[in-house]
Amino acid sequence: MTTRRRISQRKTSLEKSEPEAFGRPRSVKNSLFSLHKHVYNANRVFSTPKVPTLLAIIVLISVACYLALRELPYRFVQKQSAIPATHDDLEARDASIFTVQGIPGKGKGIIAVRDIKRGEVVLQERPLFVLPSEITTSPTALITRHLSLLTPYEHAQFYNLSYVNFPPDLDPENDFAELALAIFQTNAVSTGVNSVGIFPRMARLNHGCSSAFNVVYTWREKEGMLMVHAIRDIQKGEELLTTYTDTKRPRDQRRAYLLHQYSFHCTCDVCSLPDKKSKESDRRLKSMSELHAQFASWGGGTIDGVQAIEIVKRIWEVGSEEGYLSERGRLAADAAWVAAAHSDAASTNAWARLAEEWFGYEVGVDSEQVSEMRTLQTQPEGHLAWASRQAIRIPTPDV
Ligand SMILES: C[S@@+](CC[C@H](N)C(=O)[O-])C[C@H]1O[C@@H](n2cnc3c(N)ncnc32)[C@H](O)[C@@H]1O
């Protein structure tokens, strides 16, 4: 099964553990079971109806109780988190930040209704359901089973989503299982390393490359929630764009991938640059990818700590020229790792401070990554790589 990979590249570096599927809590079954007993006993008291009528009543009441009760744990979990508890609250919060509307040539998209500051939470959302990214059973059967567990509202949310790559010989009005698969493949996003989920509100985000995307989403395993943050200031009226793939690739390759996977020809601000400018942008993006690969070779000892930090600074610089601001928290955290390995506490502290700032924009000031970077600033010697390499002075950030 292919699914949107727009965050999977990013996520593998930012998220570590395998997520749980967000299913109905097991306790629902227990509550349903005890309710069955209760209903059964109640009907024994009023034992006059005929057996078929009685059975019909029991079934009806059971179904009604099940539908009502299965929402309870879900709402309870929602109330514990920062997410507003009801659909109305969610809609009110969304409406104060953005609106979903038709965008010429793109279907629907998300437009800011006010200025949004870099680092702001644009949207938080729990998945309708989550599937493993690799499955051995039939994907249509699996999706159909998950859809059968949704409320009518959630069901409608799912079937309202857009889709591409629907087999031309089939009819979306009749082939619901295939339709569901196409919707899933067009809209699912990574929820950690081995799973993908459907988030109907954020699924309206269209794609932009390199300097064109202005929001980034991250999956928070512990909270079972997807967060969308603005990575640059966004003005009222601007479209919110995320990225569906690693856009540190030349325009031709990005376009070919997006056409094949999502059936659109990308005309974002970067893809629409005149040829000369586009080539310059491609050169910068290629250079960033190559520099990342060189930086990674520090792990194998091919380059020393000072050279590794020079590469980090070069990536930062090229990123600024290109306007590619994503992944800077991770980059600075990796530089802090190098500094810690070489036992330079002051440099570890300085890189961790920079990482805290940029993780704050991209994954949130309340994220695990920010909290780790704060701890590292106070206890550089606590880093797991501390003193694992020769002790040398490591350059601090220029910014
Ligand atoms: C996850 S959906 C995004 C929301 C979708 N536009 C809608 O109407 O619900 C992905 C689909 O949106 C469209 N899309 C996304 N980004 C686009 C872009 N930059 N230009 C044109 N179409 C785009 C493509 O059809 C793609 O398959």
The ligand as an SDF file (V2000), in Angstrom:
LIG
                    3D

 27 29  0  0  0  0  0  0  0  0999 V2000
   -4.5300   15.3830    0.9450 C   0  0  0  0  0  0  0  0  0  0  0  0
   -5.3850   16.0340   -0.3940 S   0  0  0  0  0  0  0  0  0  0  0  0
   -5.2970   17.7500   -0.0670 C   0  0  0  0  0  0  0  0  0  0  0  0
   -6.6410   18.3800   -0.0010 C   0  0  0  0  0  0  0  0  0  0  0  0
   -7.4090   18.3310   -1.2890 C   0  0  0  0  0  0  0  0  0  0  0  0
   -7.0210   19.4310   -2.1560 N   0  0  0  0  0  0  0  0  0  0  0  0
   -8.9000   18.3600   -1.0370 C   0  0  0  0  0  0  0  0  0  0  0  0
   -9.6160   18.9610   -1.8350 O   0  0  0  0  0  0  0  0  0  0  0  0
   -9.3420   17.7550   -0.0640 O   0  0  0  0  0  0  0  0  0  0  0  0
   -4.2170   15.7450   -1.6620 C   0  0  0  0  0  0  0  0  0  0  0  0
   -4.7080   16.1150   -3.0260 C   0  0  0  0  0  0  0  0  0  0  0  0
   -4.8650   17.5290   -3.1270 O   0  0  0  0  0  0  0  0  0  0  0  0
   -4.4320   17.9920   -4.4040 C   0  0  0  0  0  0  0  0  0  0  0  0
   -3.2600   18.8610   -4.2140 N   0  0  0  0  0  0  0  0  0  0  0  0
   -2.4540   18.9570   -3.1430 C   0  0  0  0  0  0  0  0  0  0  0  0
   -1.5080   19.8870   -3.3060 N   0  0  0  0  0  0  0  0  0  0  0  0
   -1.6840   20.3960   -4.5240 C   0  0  0  0  0  0  0  0  0  0  0  0
   -1.0130   21.3930   -5.2850 C   0  0  0  0  0  0  0  0  0  0  0  0
    0.0570   22.0470   -4.8070 N   0  0  0  0  0  0  0  0  0  0  0  0
   -1.4770   21.6740   -6.5160 N   0  0  0  0  0  0  0  0  0  0  0  0
   -2.5440   21.0210   -7.0380 C   0  0  0  0  0  0  0  0  0  0  0  0
   -3.2310   20.0510   -6.3570 N   0  0  0  0  0  0  0  0  0  0  0  0
   -2.8160   19.7470   -5.1140 C   0  0  0  0  0  0  0  0  0  0  0  0
   -4.0630   16.7590   -5.2000 C   0  0  0  0  0  0  0  0  0  0  0  0
   -5.1860   16.3550   -5.9300 O   0  0  0  0  0  0  0  0  0  0  0  0
   -3.7530   15.7450   -4.1220 C   0  0  0  0  0  0  0  0  0  0  0  0
   -3.9340   14.4200   -4.5740 O   0  0  0  0  0  0  0  0  0  0  0  0
  1  2  1  0
  2  3  1  0
  2 10  1  0
  3  4  1  0
  4  5  1  0
  5  6  1  0
  5  7  1  0
  7  8  2  0
  7  9  1  0
 10 11  1  0
 11 12  1  0
 11 26  1  0
 12 13  1  0
 13 14  1  0
 13 24  1  0
 14 15  1  0
 14 23  1  0
 15 16  2  0
 16 17  1  0
 17 18  1  0
 17 23  2  0
 18 19  1  0
 18 20  2  0
 20 21  1  0
 21 22  2  0
 22 23  1  0
 24 25  1  0
 24 26  1  0
 26 27  1  0
M  CHG  2   2   1   9  -1
M  END
$$$$
